[in-house]
Each structure stands twice: as structure tokens, then as C-alpha cells.
Amino acid sequence: AQTVTQSQPEMSVQEAETVTLSCTYDTSESDYYLFWYKQPPSRQMILVIRQEAYKQQNATENRFSVNFQKAAKSFSLKISDSQLGDAAMYFCAYRRPNSGYALNFGKGTSLLVTP
Amino acid sequence: AAGVIQSPRHLIKEKRETATLKCYPIPRHDTVYWYQQGPGQDPQFLISFYEKMQSDKGSIPDRFSAQQFSDYHSELNMSSLELGDSALYFCASSSLNQPQHFGDGTRLSIL
């Protein structure tokens, strides 16, 4: 079974600064998908960014980017120019390649953004 | 854009009662997933359906069952409810290999 590890239970960043959230995973498969989801206090699950394992180029969505290191099985999320609205729980997730397969989530990192 | 619709948003039940949660996926999404998130926990996968057939199964108790109907909506049926079933239940939907999009969840409280 695939496991996802987020080693930082809590992180803090000042507004306008940059923060990196870590995620490692364990799998024997060569093809898979990785995701970062955000869960604000409202408890909604919001997709932040996704990465296909076969793509070497790191995904980017506005202020959010990833550092995907396939050999090291590492998938970190960088948030640039942090905003108060970025405060949330961030979950890293792994999914096998075919439709219908579940997301395996890490335990999450709680991000605090200070003014 | 249309999102995943879950009902009800909140549900209060007593031990040993039954509950039915409903999920209406995004139009043209053919796959539905159910997750359970306990307090302070990450979401745990329960079950998924692709084109109305079960496609994957996680840690779903035998007391729970689910199905996907011809209009692609899905229902999660929960019987003999226990205190430990109190959680936020998410439904998500997707199509092909696109990311899963989550509904706002149903908060189930067992008294």
C-alpha cells in the first residue's frame, strides 16, 4: 500500500513571505498522480495543485508551485507571497493512475499565516 | 461552475439508528468517491464507483453500504450507527484521470 508522510504538523509564515511544505511518499509504481489539497476552517477540500509522475516539469498554479523529486519520492509545496487566506490545513495526496482509485492522504500540515 | 452537491449538510442521529447520505456529482463526471474524516484526522477512503459499478474499496465497515444510480448520484447507507461514526463525510467526483473535486461534506453527529 502506498503511504504519504507529512513530517511538519504545523508551519508558520509571515504575510508576503514564502513557505515550503514537505511531503514524501512510498510506492513501487512508476506511474501515479500527486496532489495538494487545502482545507480551510470551513472544512471544504480544495484542490491546490496536481502533478503527474511521468512529467518532469514541476507544476505551477499562480503563487503555488511544487518541487517534485521522483527518485527521492518527494513532493513539496511552495507558497509564495503568502496571504492571510492561505491559512489552512494542507494535505498531500497520492493516487494510482486509473480512474476510480482513491486518494491516500498524509496527516496534513496546519499552516498559520501571521500579519 | 457546478460543484458536487451533498445532502444533508448536517445530520444528528442516535446510536443504533440508520442514516443515508446523498451525493450528486458534477455533471458528466462518471466516478464518485466517499471519504470519512474524523476530528483532527485526514480523510479516509471508504468506497468508489465508476459507471455505477464499485471500482475501489477502502476501510468501509460492513454496516455501511453504497451505490451509484443511473443518474450517477450516489448514496451512502449507514446502519447500527456508533459513536465512532461521528465524522465529516465527503463525496468527491471525477472524470477520466482528472482530479477529484469534493463536495462540502455532511457532518454526522451520533448522540
Interface residues (C-beta under 8 A of the other chain):
Chain A: Y33 F35 Y37 R43 Q44 M45 I46 L47 R50 F91 R95 P97 N98 S99 G100 Y101 A102 L103 N104 F105 G106 K107 G108
Chain B: D30 T31 Y33 Y35 D42 P43 Q44 F45 S48 F49 Y50 S55 D56 G58 L88 F90 A92 S94 S95 L96 N97 P99 Q100 H101 F102 D104 G105
